[in-house]
Amino acid sequence: MDEFKGSPTSLVADVDCTADGKDLCEKHGVQGYPTIKYGDPDELKDFNGGRTFADLKKFAEENLGPNCGPDHMDLCDAATKKKIEGYLAMSADRLEGKIRNAIRIVEEEVPVMKKVSAHMKKQKTEL
């Protein structure tokens, strides 16, 4: 980890999920140890590759770096850039409301839609 110490663009950290890091681990769904996560701190993904330093370094060099987002608009396609600009123009409260609504749709509406879709497909095959 010393190789990345002081890096302005990379953070390599070790978290003890049984002590002070318990809340952080719960937030990111860490259930087993060791668990390696990577990516945007607000949207971490599970790493399932090799566990040696050489494996991790190779993965980082080939796959990690800045991503499209408010801090790196130059990396976004036109459609995503337009969406981000629209969200940036909103108040924080309005954006939080949109997020809550989107989560509600995913958690409540999508499961019902999937059931209805499966039912429709089943009826179609029975004809």
N, C-alpha and C positions, 0 to 999 in steps of 0.2 A: 504494500500500500504506500510505502514511502516514495515510490516512483511518481505517484500522482499528488503528493503533498504540495499544497499551495497552487494547484492548477486552477486557472480562472474558469475552465470549462468542464472539468470532470471532478466528480466526487466519488471516492471509493471509501466505504464506511463499514465498520463492523458493529452490529447492534446486538446487545444481550436482551433477548426477548423475555427473560425470566426476571429482569430487574427494571431499570429505568426505561428501557426500550419497549416494555410490554404494550403500551398504548399504540406506539408506532407499528409494531408487528401486527396487532389486531386490525389496525386501519388498513393494512396492505395484505391481509389474509395469510400471513405466515403461520403455518400449522406444524411443519416439520423442520428439523434442523439437520444439516445446514440447508438453508434456503438462499438462493441468489436471485436478486431482482435487478432489473435494469430499465433505463428509459427515463421519461419525464417523471419527476418526483410526484406529480399529481396523478400519474397514470402508469404505474410500474407494471412491468411484465415479468413472468417467470422465465428464468434462464435454465435451460435443460441441457446445455452442452457440457464439455469436459471441465473438470475442476482444477486442473493444474494452472499455475500462473501463465504458462505459455499458451494454453487453450483460451484462457480468459482474455489475455492481451490480444491474441489474434482476433477473437470475436469482436472486441472493442474497436480495434483498428479497422475492421472490415464492415462493421454494422452501426457503430454509434457515432453520434455527432449532432450538430444542431438540426432541429426539425422545423417544419413549417409551423408558424405560430406568430403571435403578436410581436415577439422579439426578433423573428427571422422571416419577415414577410417576403423577402426575395426568394425564399425557398418554396413558396406557395404557388399553386396554379391559380389562374384567374378566378375561378369559381370559389375556391376556398378563401382567397384573399378578400373577395367581395363579402363573403359571410363574416369573416373576422372583422372587417371594417364596420359592418352593420352592428355586430355585437359591441364593438368598442364605442359606438355612438350611443349605446343605451346606458341608462343609469345602472349602478350595481344592483339596486333592488329589483329593477325590471329584469335584468339578466338572471338573477337568482330565481325569480318567479318562473321564467322560461325553463330553467333547469329543473325546478321542482315539477313542472307540468310534463316535461319530457320523461322524467323518471317515472311519474305516475302512469303515463301512457305505456311505457315499457313494462312496468310491473303489473299493471291492472288490465290494460286493454289488449296488449299483444297476446297474452295467453288465451283470452277469449276468442280473439281473431283466429288463432291457430286451431282451436277446437272447431270453430265454424268452418274454416277452410278444409280441415280433415273430413268433417261431416259432408260437405259439398262434394269432395272428391269421391268419398265412399258411395254417395247416392248416384253419382255419374257412372261409376263402374258397375253398379247394380242394374242399370238400364239395359 
